[in-house]
Amino acid sequence: MKFLLISMIVLITICGAESLCSTDVYDSYLGVYPVKCEGDCDEYKRLHFPDFKKSCQHMVSKQPYTPYQMEFTMLSDFSEEDLTGVMDVKQKHSRRGSYYEPIEAKEDAVEPAFTTMDRDFCSEDAELREYAKPNNCSLSWVTMIVNAGERALAMIGGSEKLSAAFVKKCYAEGDACNGLGMAEIAEGLKKIGLVSEREANRVLEERGDLCSIPQSKRFTFKVLKAEGPNRGGLMNLIGEGNPVLTLLSINLNRLRFVKDMREEDVTLNGTVYEPSLYGLVTGYVKTTEEVDGYWVVEGTPSPCESVNVKVPMRDNETNSDYAGTPSPCESVNVKVPMRDNETNSDYAGIAGYAFAIEFNGKRDFMVPSEGLTSVDAIPSFAQSIVFAADSFSEVGEVDFSRFRELKELVFGANSFANVGSLELVGLHKLKSLRFEVGAFANGFNLVLDDMPSLVDLQYSEGCFTGEASGRRLAEVSGYGIRISGCSSLRRVTIPGGSFTHATVVSMVSLSAVEEVRIEEGALPKVEVMNMTSMESLSVLSIGKNALVVCESMTMVDVAIKAKDLETLLDLSKECLKALQEIIVNNVKEMIEIAEAIKKILDRVIDMLEP
């Protein structure tokens, strides 16, 4: 889309404004922004083409003298009167000055660590889509809050999308189009919090009240202030890495022609007397005698399009030095100048209102037996999840791949009783995993892979006692137990009465495992057992009537650190009754272990190499 918009501008510049700031060009523009007039556009074009033409002609006249690439944006057919209304927000300057003693910046530059340019607010929100059309409503405060909240959650491993509808309805007591004071926004983030789009949509579908969503389902945040409202204070606040919210006095008329300055080396100038645009400051380059610095600002002048701008950094270290989303349908990224002044609020007052946020809620979740129908309702940044007994008993499948911050996971008795297969893969921070009696009672397949922090693994009787057939079996790779890549795990115990229909047991790359205990009567239908790369194994215990139909056992690089075979092998003579072969690599220690097993079982068993 950006290529098409820029191509249109180049063509207009070459051929002249009068001939190409035309209805045909406007048709092409509306083709890029179909959200503006869905269906019959004749009346829309009649109303707004004059403003588009005026913007287009202004852009053509300025392009030869403008150091950055100009392009059409969501605001290009807004009138100047519309944008004057958008810039008229509740917060006003105090007129008391903004002197603050110089603060030394810890870093001369901070590269943006994230972007909000791809955040789409309008695709699924019909109300916000209306603001893609020319209007005088200021909603950049809404998208700023949502973008900041999502970034704060992302910093702790969260992936939740937050609800703009909740913010718009529950933060503003009066007309949301007037914006909010930054102090009110800070207080709202601390006390009102934010909710997920998923939860907000559920409430709306049930015709409920968004503002009555219980506090337990909200995300709250801590507000972090700069040491002082000047250039150095803001630079250090940005350097801490948390999302920084601000309010700028920037002329939105400039954003009719620019929205993405991520690849530009110049800045956007143009201020107004009062605050006009809410946004996030994501990075900066410090202004010095040798360097013209800037602030990088992102926001949404239209809720359906984002902008990224670079605004000048004043070389003044004591004042409140500069972006945001005038329309909630389009974001911007701009660079605004940084002034060479260490004591004031800097360009467009950027430092005067700025504050950062970080998540301030719980990360441990006790999930009740009733009330939730999907694990998707649990925040992805959870560090501990404990499922109550009998919870999620009707669910047929479950996916934990998004819980990358998880450290503890407990499945209560009889929970997830109808889930056939559980795969926990790549949960690098998970330390403790526990299955209580009857958890996954109808399960037939368990995969634990690539979990290097896992130390504590506990199974109980009655887990994974299901039998797979037909479609359920076709949906997974097989049925059994597969544990691999858990380099901190020290003990594996399989109790009797669990995994009763498993046919394969595989334990691979478990370098720290010291004990494997298969209790009496366990794994009655396992036919193949594989143990590979378990160098630290010092105890292999197999109880009476365990593995009774197992025909093949593979042991490669297992127990090579064991002190003696008598301590290593604790095998009942009544186990492995059907064993026909032991597959070992051609290593002295492995061959000795295989011979010792044959001797304990006292029968003829083939010994093979893999």
Sequence and secondary structure as in RCSB ss.txt:
>XXXX:A:sequence
MKFLLISMIVLITICGAESLCSTDVYDSYLGVYPVKCEGDCDEYKRLHFPDFKKSCQHMVSKQPYTPYQMEFTML
SDFSEEDLTGVMDVKQKHSRRGSYYEPIEAKEDAVEPAFTTMDRDFCSEDAELREYAKPNNCSLSWVTMIVNAGE
RALAMIGGSEKLSAAFVKKCYAEGDACNGLGMAEIAEGLKKIGLVSEREANRVLEERGDLCSIPQSKRFTFKVLK
AEGPNRGGLMNLIGEGNPVLTLLSINLNRLRFVKDMREEDVTLNGTVYEPSLYGLVTGYVKTTEEVDGYWVVEGT
PSPCESVNVKVPMRDNETNSDYAGTPSPCESVNVKVPMRDNETNSDYAGIAGYAFAIEFNGKRDFMVPSEGLTSV
DAIPSFAQSIVFAADSFSEVGEVDFSRFRELKELVFGANSFANVGSLELVGLHKLKSLRFEVGAFANGFNLVLDD
MPSLVDLQYSEGCFTGEASGRRLAEVSGYGIRISGCSSLRRVTIPGGSFTHATVVSMVSLSAVEEVRIEEGALPK
VEVMNMTSMESLSVLSIGKNALVVCESMTMVDVAIKAKDLETLLDLSKECLKALQEIIVNNVKEMIEIAEAIKKI
LDRVIDMLEP
>XXXX:A:secstr
 HHHHHHHHHHHHHH HHHHSSHHHHHHHHHH GGGS S  HHHHHHHHHHHHHHHHHHHHHGGG SS     TT
TTS HHHHHHHH  S    SS         S SEE      TT  SSTT HHHHGGGSS     HHHHHHHHHHH
HHHHTTT    B HHHHHHHT SS GGG   HHHHHHHHHHT B BHHHHHHHHHTT  GGGS GGG B EEEEE
 SSSSHHHHHHHHHT S EEEEE B GGGGGS  B TT SS    B SS  EEEEEEEEE   SS   EEEEEEE
EEEE BEEEEE EEEEEESB     SBEEEEEEEEE EEEEEESB GGGTTTS EEEEE S  EEEE SSS S G
GGS TT SEEEE TTTTTT S    TT TT  EEEE TTTTTT  EEEEE  TT  EEEE TTTTTT  EEEEES
 TT  EEE  TTSS     HHHHHTSS SEEEEES TT  EEEE TTSSTT  EEEEES TT  EEEE TT  TT
  EEEEEEETT  EEEE TTSSTT  EEEEEEESTT S HHHHEEE TTS TT  EEEE S HHHHHHHHHHHHH
HTS  EEE  
